[in-house]
């Protein structure tokens, strides 16, 4: 059989094309399945407050009323998932108008638009808090047993446990790695 392939260059090209098509098909189905799993997690409440879907910038525009009288506000900045169960997803921050921009991050369920649920065993129920004050986001470690790292430096459970974030900072919460974008 190998000599048949070597003697016929058209056969080599045909086999190479078949292998290439099979590889592309398998890779495409993997991307499709990852998106399907992400959509399923979103329906079950496992994804963060709002996903970045591209398109126009909706910051500081009122969202649809939550209960007929309160409007949502999309805040500046977002997190990009670099390592973890939902790689490639982006997390936007939202709040009800008039409420403080105070968002917790952890493995537990939490209030909608005030908590980001990250499904991982190495993340505490309430692991960290992000607050938007005076035009800047700051992150605070809330976990006594699992560290929160910013650019490889651990935020302690005592001082210094809070840090102001800059564009491009890498935040490690448990096994998940997030890149902060100030936009």
N, C-alpha and C positions, 0 to 999 in steps of 0.2 A: 504493500500500500504506500509506504513512504516514497518508493521509487516512482510510483504513478504521479504523485504530486510534484516531484522534482523534475520529471520529464515533461510536464505540461504546465507552462507558466500561467495559462488562463485559469487552470484549476486552482493554483496558488492564490490568484487574485480573487476568484470566486469564494474560496474558503475564508480568506481574509475579510471580505465584505460581509459574509454571513456572521463571522465572529464580531465584527464591529457593530453591526446592527443589533446583535443579541446584547452586547455590552451596553449600548445606548438605551435599549429598551429596558434592561434591568435597572440602570441608573435612573431613568425617568420614572419607573414605577416606584422606586424608593422615595423619590421626591414627592410623588403623589401620595404615597402612604403617610409620609411625615406630615404633609399638610392636612390630610384627613384626620390623623391623630391629634394634631393641634386644634382643629376645629371641634373635635369631640371633647377635648379638655376644656375648651372655651365654653361649650354648652353646659359642662358640669361645674363651672365656676372655678377652674384651676388656673386660668390665665389672669394676668394682671388687669387693672381697671380699664385700660383702653389699648388697643393694638394700633400701631402705625400702619396704615394701609397705603401710604403714598398719596399722590394727588395734591390737592390744594392745602394750604396751611390754615388750620382752623383755630389757632390760638386766639384767646381773648374774644372769641365770638360766643355768644350765648348758645348753649345746646338746647335740645328739646326739654320742656318742663318735666321734671321728675314726677311730680304729683299734681300738676296743674298750676302750681304757683312758684316753684323753685326752679331756677335755671342752672345748668352746669357751665363751668368754665374750664377750658383746657389750659393748663399752666405751661410755662416755658420749660424746656428740657425734656429728656427722655432717657431711658436705659435701653441698651442693646444687649441681648443675651448672646454672649460669646461662647460659653461652655455651660452645659446643663441640658435638661430635658426638653427645652423649647428653644434650641439654638436658632439664631437668625430672626427671632421675634424682637419687636421693639415695644417698650412699655411707655405710654404717655401718662402724664399725671393730670388728674382732674379733681375738681372740688365743686361743691354746691356754692353758689354765690353767697357771700357773707360768712362762710365758714373758714377757719384757718386752713392753710395748706399744710396739713400734718398727715403723713401717710406711713403706716407701719408695713413692715415686710416680714414674712415668716411662713411657716408650714401650715399654720392653723387657718381656719376660715375667719373672715373678718368682715367688717362693714363695707359694703360696695362703695367704690371710689375713695375709700380711706384705708384700704389694705391691699397689698399685693401678695397673693398666695404663690409661693414657689414650692412645688412638690419635690422634696428631696429629704432623705433620711438624715442628712448632716446639717439640716437647717432647723433651728429652734422654732417653737410655735410662734413666738413674737421675737424675732431676731434683731431687727434694726428699725430705726425710725428716720424718715426723711422729712425735713421741714423747709419751707420756702419763706425766707424772711429777707427783707431789704434787697430784693432782686437776686438773691443767691440761694442755692440749695445747700443744706448741711445734712450730714448723716451722723447718726448716733448709734453706738452699739448698745443693744438692750439685753443681750444674752450673756449669762454668767458662765455657761459651759462651752459655747461655740463661738469662735472669734469672728469678727468682721474686719476685713483688711481693705485698705485703700492704697493702691500702688505698692502692695507688699508689706505695708506697715500696719500692724495690728492696732485697732482702736480698743483700748482697755475697758474693763468694766468700771474702773475708776478713772481719774484724770490721766491723759487726755482721752476721753471717750467720744468726743464730737469733732468733726472736721468739716470745713467748708469745701465743697466740691468744685473742681475746675473742669473745663471741657476736656474730654479724653481720659479722665481718671478711670482706673480699673478697680472695681469693687468686687471683692470675693466674699460671698456669703455662703458658708458651707461649701458644697462642691460646685456651686454655681459661680460663674464669672460674668460680671456685667460691666459694660462700658458706659460711663455717664457722658451724655451729650447735652451741652447747655442750650443749644439752638435758641 
